[in-house]
Amino acid sequence: MANLTPHFTYEELTHTDHRTLDNTPTEHERCIVDGKETTVNAVANLPRLADFLEQLKVVLGNKPIMVNSAFRSEAVNNSVGSSNKSDHRRGCAADIRVPGMTPDQVTRAIIASNLPYQQVIREFDRWTHVAITTNEGDVPKKSKLIIDGQGTRAFA
Ligand SMILES: [Zn+2]
């Protein structure tokens, strides 16, 4: 297990249930950023994502954070119906669950924190999607959404 930070491993942030598909991040992932096709160094972003999750863990009173899905290769991302716009493609997003907390509670804790999140989404009341900025040093947008059976809307 290669540790990126004390509590998060490379394996955790590149795990996929789609075992037949390669999910190895590269330094030149084909992504769409702000509407433009570009390449992103997902390998470099994973330690930044792990560092963010460490900070979130402290905010949550050191509870364990279970990562369902973080980086997604183009093949894995296509298989879940997502696009190259996704922060998962860049290694900048994680879908997380925290035992003992609902996704709503986790989402609210992130919003109430001073963490530099780019986006937080309560998805289907089953997990929380949280993303960091595409580039180190960008001003975080702090976008807050709910996505569920009723569609996509602002978090409230
Ligand atoms: Zn997600």
Boltz pocket constraint, residues with backbone or C-beta under 6 A from the ligand:
constraints:
  - pocket:
      binder: B
      contacts: [[A, 69], [A, 88], [A, 93], [A, 94], [A, 95], [A, 129], [A, 130]]
      max_distance: 6.0
